[in-house]
Amino acid sequence: MATIQKVNNLKSTSYRVLIRKKSFKTLTKTFPTKKLAKEFALRMESDPTVMTSIRGRSSNTLVKNLVDEYLLHEYTGSRPKAQAKKLAFWTDIIGDRVIIDVTKNDIYVALKQLPRNYSNATINRYKAAISVVFGYACREYDLPENPIRKIPSLPENNERTRFLSEAERTRLFSSCRASHWDKLYLIVLLAITTGARKGELTKLRWDNIDFDRRTAYVSTTKNGQPKVLPLTDSVIKELQLFDTKDSSLIFASKVKEEVAYCFTKP
């Protein structure tokens, strides 16, 4: 089923793999060495899903079109602009490539083109952004494998996080209690005891709170996945002081009910 063709270029030699089957679209991929070409051919021939890929959408769908579809139909995170910015980088670099032709090496080369002042954590976020898109392609486009999954993440700064001392925490809570906004203490207490982000807390509604199980359900997080927050006794007690027993925002604006209260302005 697979054949390997030697391609002599002006400055180098490459090897093209062609996988054919009657009535199916031909799968072709080029490698710098014959060894890599043979490994790919063997892997494809032993993969039971390869024929599905050859005749499926992964053989003719461009990366840029896949990104557009992912953002439109799949992404449910709370930071669409930030995600779109990261994916725009990938669209500029490999957007015109057919998704089944993208290799691990292509991703490595692209990552090298990110600004040098980017931290390892930021580079990892860019890699994660395109990996999620290719994961979507594996599910929806019959892509045999995600080329990004085998690329290890760069080490990130794991400095110890400093926690507030008992005295600092007492002063913070005292200041919150003295605020003109009666829920400042509640939202700070939630942030400290759950570790949730500001955006996750300000979007909480009363029907997200399960007083019996002592949990809060966050439907949309930064990475687009829901999560459940365990609540301490002190948080439950404070929540019960304000419970409206409906689906309104817990931290709603006093002007517009469907808008979160802005507590950062003086």
ZIDALIN-V736153 format. One record per backbone hydrogen bond with DSSP energy under -1.0 kcal/mol. NH is the residue of the N-H (numbers start at 1). CO is the residue of the C=O. E is the energy in kcal/mol with one decimal. If there is no record, write none. Layout:
# ZIDALIN-V736153
NH,CO,E  NH,CO,E
This chain:
# ZIDALIN-V736153
3,18,-2.5  5,16,-3.2  7,14,-3.4  9,12,-2.8  14,7,-2.7  15,31,-3.0  16,5,-3.1  17,29,-3.6  18,3,-2.9  19,27,-3.0  20,1,-2.0  24,21,-2.5  27,19,-2.4  29,17,-1.8  31,15,-2.8  37,33,-1.6  38,34,-2.6  39,35,-2.4  40,36,-2.2  41,37,-2.4  42,38,-2.7  43,39,-2.3  44,40,-2.6  45,41,-2.3  46,42,-1.5  50,47,-1.4  53,49,-1.8  54,50,-2.4  55,51,-1.9  58,141,-1.1  59,56,-1.2  60,57,-1.5  61,57,-1.2  63,97,-2.5  64,95,-2.4  66,62,-2.1  67,63,-2.7  68,64,-1.9  69,65,-2.2  70,66,-2.6  71,67,-2.5  72,68,-1.9  73,69,-2.9  74,70,-2.3  75,70,-2.5  83,79,-2.2  84,80,-2.6  85,81,-2.0  86,82,-1.9  87,83,-2.4  88,84,-1.8  89,85,-1.2  90,86,-1.1  91,87,-2.3  92,88,-2.1  93,89,-1.5  94,90,-3.2  95,91,-1.5  97,94,-1.9  99,61,-2.7  100,58,-1.5  101,98,-1.9  107,103,-1.5  108,104,-2.1  109,105,-2.7  110,106,-2.1  111,107,-2.5  112,108,-1.4  113,110,-1.7  114,111,-1.4  118,115,-1.7  123,119,-2.3  124,120,-2.4  125,121,-1.7  126,122,-1.9  127,123,-2.3  128,124,-2.5  129,125,-2.0  130,126,-1.6  131,127,-2.0  132,128,-2.1  133,129,-1.2  134,130,-2.2  135,131,-2.2  136,132,-1.9  137,133,-1.7  138,134,-1.9  139,135,-1.5  140,136,-2.8  141,137,-2.5  143,137,-1.4  151,148,-1.9  169,165,-2.6  170,166,-2.1  171,167,-2.1  172,168,-2.3  173,169,-2.6  174,170,-2.1  175,171,-2.1  176,172,-2.2  177,173,-2.3  178,174,-1.2  179,176,-1.3  184,181,-1.4  187,183,-2.3  188,184,-2.1  189,185,-2.4  190,186,-2.4  191,187,-2.1  192,188,-2.4  193,189,-2.2  194,190,-2.1  195,191,-1.7  201,197,-2.0  202,198,-2.7  204,201,-1.4  206,248,-2.3  208,205,-2.0  209,206,-1.3  210,215,-2.9  214,210,-1.4  215,210,-1.7  216,229,-2.1  217,208,-2.4  218,227,-3.1  224,221,-1.5  227,218,-2.2  229,216,-3.4  231,214,-2.8  236,232,-2.4  237,233,-2.5  238,234,-1.8  239,235,-2.8  240,236,-2.2  242,239,-1.7  243,239,-1.2  250,204,-2.5  253,259,-3.5  259,256,-1.6  261,251,-3.2  263,261,-1.0
